Amino acid sequence: MKNQDKKNGAAKQSNPKSSPGQPEAGPEGAQERPSQAAPAAEAEGPGSSQAPRKPEGAQAKTAQSGALRDVSEELSRQLEDILSTYCVDSNQGGPGEDGAQGEPAEPEDAEKSRTYVARNGEPEPTPVVNGEKEPSKGDPGTEEIRQSDEVGDRDHRRPQEKKKAKGLGKEITLLMQTLNTLSTPEEKLAALCKKYAELLEEHRNSQKQMKLLQKKQSQLVQEKDHLRGEHSKAVLARSKLESLCRELQRHNRSLKEEGVQRAREEEEKRKEVTSHFQVTLNDIQLQMEQHNERNSKLRQENMELAERLKKLIEQYELREEHIDKVFKHKDLQQQLVDAKLQQAQEMLKEAEERHQREKDFLLKEAVESQRMCELMKQQETHLKQQLALYTEKFEEFQNTLSKSSEVFTTFKQEMEKMTKKIKKLEKETTMYRSRWESSNKALLEMAEEKTVRDKELEGLQVKIQRLEKLCRALQTERNDLNKRVQDLSAGGQGSLTDSGPERRPEGPGAQAPSSPRVTEAPCYPGAPSTEASGQTGPQEPTSARA
């Protein structure tokens, strides 16, 4: 309750109009109260003027809160002053409460006690009722009241005096009757003395009673004055409390207006934040959709590359099988050449034709392999460009994320999901890099195989040239032998006719062993015999296979 009274007093103290009828505790209090009301009015002014406005920043809010605190402190101070002044005075007892039990005061003291003297020698404050001062004890209004009271007392005393006069007339008549009954003057004098003594005693008793009644009257007058002062103080306190209540109501209205204004501002800020948040969410969704589309395109391209690599592997396997078949065929050809030297021309023609076909086929394959190499290089450059673009886009995406990290602190979970997806993409890029490296290695191996095949072609061409030389040598030897045979047939037909059937079987036998010697010398210059040459021929393709 004390805190509520303090708050109500603090709300009331900012109104300077409520202070004119306040009782002054002294000249210092009279000088201090206007100075307290002035800062309260100054504190009220900026608070009331700033209530409808929007606060600009934290400084405006702190200034408003400081002004409101000053107003509340001032109002609480005023309420404490009112309570201290009026409640303490009301709790103090009247001057005539304890006087009834003491000795009877003199009438002069009663008259002196009627004059009110405030504490510390200050005059009695004039109470204010509805903006008008009540007449105090020293004012002419109070003197008129006292005069009217005295007139009323006189009017009340007149009938009493008349009654007393009537009673005295009756007593005098009775006394005269009693005196008339007495005969001697001494008896009459004694009766008069006795009657005088009785009257004197009655007069003394009446004087005592009158003093007591005067004392009671003075006490009642003091109580009446005290009650009037308390009544004026209560009226003054009520007026001040009413003004404080009005000030509190005005202060509460200003606080309500400020609260409504702040609520509106907070609502506007919340709407702005929600709109900004929605825009950022839409941007993130668009970026996610774009990245998903790019990832789908990359997957399709990777599938196409995988299919191409599969096709290349199948072609390479087919080529290996074909090369194996070719080598086997060459082995068979070599065996046929070694076994059938008589059909050398036919075999040479067939070998030339086959070698020409193989040459054309190998040239075509070389052209195709070169074209495939160029295509693979182009694909490699294209993939590198795509990787560079993706890295740049990824860096841009990281930059945008780093810039918007302050705004999107609440979306850490989504960012972690994005980082997981990015890690998956990095894994896929590493996988694609590994595949590209494997394809590059396969290309290098194919290039090496191409070089090996080129070397084999060169060796085959050398072999073909050697075989051509052998054929020419055989033709020359055959021509020489034909000439010799003709010479011999022309020189000795008789001897030849006798010895012809014996030498004819030797002719071809002599030609058969001589032909391999002639053929082996130009074909294999480092070989000592035909068996060695036959072994070295098939060894070359086996090395090519390896």
Secondary structure by P-SEA (a helix, b strand, c coil): caaaaaaaaaaaccccccccccccccaaaaaaaaaaaaaaaaaaaaaaaacccccccaaaaaaaaaaaaaaaaaaaaaaaaaaaacccccccccccccccccccccaaaaaaaacccccccccbbbbbcccccccccccaaaaaaaaaaaaaaaaaaaaaaaaaaaaaaaaaaaaaaaaaacccaaaaaaaaaaaaaaaaaaaaaaaaaaaaaaaaaaaaaaaaaaaaaaaaaaaaaaaaaaaaaaaaaaaaaaaaaaaaaaaaaaaaaaaaaaaaaaaaaaaaaaaaaaaaaaaaaaaaaaaaaaaaaaaaaaaaaaaaaaaaaaaaaaaaaaaaaaacccaaaaaaaaaaaaaaaaaaaaaaaaaaaaaaaaaaaaaaaaaaaaaaaaaaaaaaaaaaaaaaccccccaaaaaaaaaaaaaaaaaaaaaaaaaaaaaaaaaaaaaaaaaaaaaaaaaaaaaaaaaaaaaaaaaaaaaaaaaaaaaaaaccaaaaaaccccaaaaaaaaaaaaaaaaaaaaaccccccaaaaaaaaaaaaaaaac
